[in-house]
Every structure is written in structure tokens, then in C-alpha cells.
């Protein structure tokens, strides 16, 4: 009987040691935080591994949905996907590319909502609008950004875009020095 008790104690000790080791190993594994997922997503974005980048940035958002950086970065992934599509003519965009556009727009708008003083988000969203041929929307978001931040680079960009909208198309060879406007 003493032998059985000794074996039982020894088995109990061995099991306790294994249980303690399992708890220590599990406790040593670091749980990923917001910054870890942001860094991982950035790594995937650089590697053009867009699907994994989207997953990583989405997990960062789940951890801290009030951080604009994850929305901005995920929007950059969608913009990169549009560029990777290789179609410059908006009329030839596939439904998938239109989906990337809509998702990128939504993420930039959320980033702007969370951090309205970040000039780059207005610029990036304006660039996305320009890719889609939506010059007026680009001007409008830049105006909103200028109103919010007062950043002069946004004002300059607005002027450049407005000039493209209102470029007169008069053939100088037919101009005789006088002009009459009829109403």
C-alpha cells in the first residue's frame, strides 16, 4: 500500500509540474495589442499582401475603434488595391474595384471624423476621389480640411483643382480683340 501511495504522490508531483509549465508557457505568449496589429498590417502592406493587411488593420480597429491610424492604413490598402487593378479609366472599373473605392472612402471619412486635424487624410481622400474622376468631391473634402485645419497646402490644392474645372476653351485663332457676352 505504501508503494501505491508513493507512486500516487510522484504522479501528482509530475502532473503539477507539467500543469505549472503549461500555465507559464501560455502566460509567456504575448497577446497582440493595437500597435502590434498596426505594425503587422504595415508589414503586409509593404509586401503587397493586401488581404492579410486588411485583416491586421481590422483587428487593430476591433481592439481600439477610436484610433484613426488603423482606418487610415486600411484605406491605404484599398487604394493600393485599386492601383494594383491597373485600370485608370473609371468606366472600366470592376465591381471589386468599386468596392475597394467605397471601402477606402469610408475608412478615410472615419479617420477624418476621429482626427479632424490630420491634413494627410484629407489629401489622401481627395486623391482617391480624383482616381474615381470625382473632382468636385475632391475639392469639397479639401475645403472641409482647410476649414478644419487652416493648412495652406490644402488651399493651394483647392485652387489647382478649381482651375481645372473652369479652364476656358476659347480658340485664340478666332479671337478678334473684342468679346460680347449675350444673355
C-alpha positions as CSV (number, residue, x, y, z in Angstrom):
1,X,0.0,0.0,0.0
2,X,2.9,2.3,0.8
3,X,4.3,1.8,-2.7
4,X,1.0,2.8,-4.3
5,X,0.8,6.0,-2.2
6,X,4.4,6.9,-3.1
7,X,3.6,6.3,-6.8
8,X,0.5,8.4,-6.5
9,X,2.4,11.3,-4.8
10,X,5.1,11.1,-7.5
11,X,2.5,11.1,-10.3
12,X,0.7,14.0,-8.6
13,X,4.0,16.0,-8.4
14,X,4.9,15.3,-12.1
15,X,1.4,16.4,-13.2
16,X,1.6,19.5,-11.1
17,X,5.0,20.4,-12.7
18,X,3.6,19.9,-16.2
19,X,0.5,21.9,-15.3
20,X,2.7,24.7,-14.0
21,X,4.9,24.6,-17.1
22,X,1.8,24.8,-19.3
23,X,0.5,27.8,-17.4
24,X,3.9,29.5,-17.6
25,X,4.2,28.9,-21.4
26,X,0.7,30.1,-22.0
27,X,1.3,33.2,-19.9
28,X,4.6,34.0,-21.7
29,X,2.9,34.2,-25.1
30,X,2.2,37.9,-25.6
31,X,-1.3,38.9,-26.5
32,X,-1.1,41.2,-29.5
33,X,-2.2,44.8,-28.9
34,X,-3.3,47.6,-31.2
35,X,0.2,48.6,-32.1
36,X,1.2,45.0,-32.8
37,X,-1.6,44.7,-35.3
38,X,-0.9,48.1,-36.8
39,X,2.8,47.1,-37.3
40,X,1.8,43.7,-38.8
41,X,-0.6,45.4,-41.2
42,X,2.1,47.8,-42.3
43,X,4.4,44.9,-42.9
44,X,1.8,43.2,-45.0
45,X,1.0,46.4,-46.9
46,X,4.7,46.9,-47.8
47,X,4.8,43.3,-49.0
48,X,1.6,43.9,-51.1
49,X,-0.1,41.1,-49.1
50,X,-3.3,43.1,-49.1
51,X,-5.7,40.5,-47.7
52,X,-3.6,40.0,-44.6
53,X,-3.0,43.7,-44.2
54,X,-6.8,44.3,-44.2
55,X,-7.2,41.6,-41.6
56,X,-4.5,43.0,-39.3
57,X,-5.8,46.6,-39.6
58,X,-9.3,45.4,-38.9
59,X,-8.1,43.5,-35.8
60,X,-6.4,46.8,-34.6
61,X,-9.8,48.6,-35.1
62,X,-11.5,45.9,-33.0
63,X,-9.1,46.4,-30.2
64,X,-9.3,50.3,-30.3
65,X,-12.0,51.6,-32.6
66,X,-11.2,55.2,-31.7
67,X,-7.7,55.2,-33.3
68,X,-7.7,56.9,-36.7
69,X,-4.4,55.3,-37.7
70,X,-6.0,51.8,-38.4
71,X,-8.7,53.3,-40.5
72,X,-6.2,55.4,-42.5
73,X,-3.9,52.4,-43.1
74,X,-6.7,50.1,-44.1
75,X,-7.9,52.9,-46.6
76,X,-4.3,52.9,-48.0
77,X,-4.6,49.2,-48.6
78,X,-7.9,49.7,-50.5
79,X,-6.2,52.5,-52.5
80,X,-3.3,50.2,-53.3
81,X,-5.7,47.5,-54.4
82,X,-7.3,50.0,-56.9
83,X,-3.9,50.9,-58.2
84,X,-2.9,47.2,-58.5
85,X,-6.0,46.7,-60.6
86,X,-4.2,48.6,-63.3
87,X,-7.3,50.3,-64.7
88,X,-7.1,54.1,-64.9
89,X,-10.4,54.6,-66.7
90,X,-13.1,54.6,-64.1
91,X,-15.7,53.4,-66.7
92,X,-13.7,50.2,-66.8
93,X,-13.6,49.6,-63.0
94,X,-14.9,46.2,-62.0
95,X,-17.4,45.7,-59.1
96,X,-14.4,44.6,-57.0
97,X,-12.5,47.9,-57.6
98,X,-15.7,49.9,-56.9
99,X,-15.9,48.0,-53.6
100,X,-12.3,48.9,-52.8
101,X,-13.1,52.5,-53.6
102,X,-16.2,52.6,-51.4
103,X,-14.3,50.9,-48.5
104,X,-11.4,53.2,-48.8
105,X,-13.7,56.3,-48.9
106,X,-15.5,55.0,-45.7
107,X,-12.2,54.4,-43.9
108,X,-10.8,57.8,-44.8
109,X,-14.0,59.5,-43.7
110,X,-13.9,57.6,-40.3
111,X,-10.2,58.6,-39.9
112,X,-11.1,62.2,-40.5
113,X,-14.0,62.0,-38.1
114,X,-11.7,60.6,-35.4
115,X,-8.8,63.0,-36.1
116,X,-10.1,66.1,-38.0
117,X,-6.7,67.9,-37.7
118,X,-4.8,65.3,-39.7
119,X,-4.1,67.0,-43.1
120,X,-2.9,63.9,-44.8
121,X,-6.2,62.2,-44.5
122,X,-8.0,65.0,-46.4
123,X,-5.3,64.8,-49.1
124,X,-5.4,61.1,-49.4
125,X,-9.2,61.1,-49.7
126,X,-9.1,63.8,-52.3
127,X,-6.6,61.7,-54.3
128,X,-9.0,58.8,-54.0
129,X,-11.8,60.9,-55.4
130,X,-9.6,62.1,-58.2
131,X,-8.8,58.5,-59.1
132,X,-12.6,58.0,-59.5
133,X,-12.9,61.1,-61.6
134,X,-14.8,63.0,-58.9
135,X,-13.1,66.3,-58.9
136,X,-15.8,68.2,-57.1
137,X,-15.8,65.7,-54.3
138,X,-12.1,66.1,-54.0
139,X,-12.4,69.9,-53.9
140,X,-15.2,69.6,-51.2
141,X,-13.1,67.4,-48.9
142,X,-10.1,69.6,-49.3
143,X,-12.3,72.7,-48.4
144,X,-13.5,70.8,-45.4
145,X,-9.9,70.0,-44.4
146,X,-8.9,73.6,-44.9
147,X,-11.7,74.9,-42.8
148,X,-10.8,72.4,-40.1
149,X,-7.0,72.8,-40.1
150,X,-6.2,76.0,-41.8
151,X,-3.4,74.3,-43.7
152,X,-2.3,76.4,-46.7
153,X,-1.2,73.3,-48.7
154,X,-4.9,72.3,-48.8
155,X,-5.8,75.8,-50.0
156,X,-3.3,75.6,-52.8
157,X,-4.5,72.2,-53.9
158,X,-8.1,73.5,-54.0
159,X,-7.1,76.4,-56.2
160,X,-5.3,74.0,-58.6
161,X,-8.3,71.7,-58.8
162,X,-10.8,74.5,-59.3
163,X,-8.6,75.9,-62.1
164,X,-9.0,72.6,-63.9
165,X,-12.8,72.8,-63.6
166,X,-13.1,76.3,-65.0
167,X,-10.5,76.3,-67.8
168,X,-11.9,78.3,-70.7
169,X,-11.8,76.6,-74.0
170,X,-11.6,79.5,-76.4
171,X,-9.7,79.1,-79.7
172,X,-7.3,82.0,-79.7
173,X,-7.1,82.0,-83.5
174,X,-10.7,83.1,-83.8
175,X,-10.4,85.9,-81.1
176,X,-10.5,89.3,-82.8
177,X,-9.8,91.5,-79.8
178,X,-13.4,92.1,-78.7
179,X,-15.8,89.8,-77.0
180,X,-19.5,90.1,-76.5
181,X,-21.5,88.1,-74.0
182,X,-25.1,87.6,-74.8
183,X,-27.7,86.8,-72.1
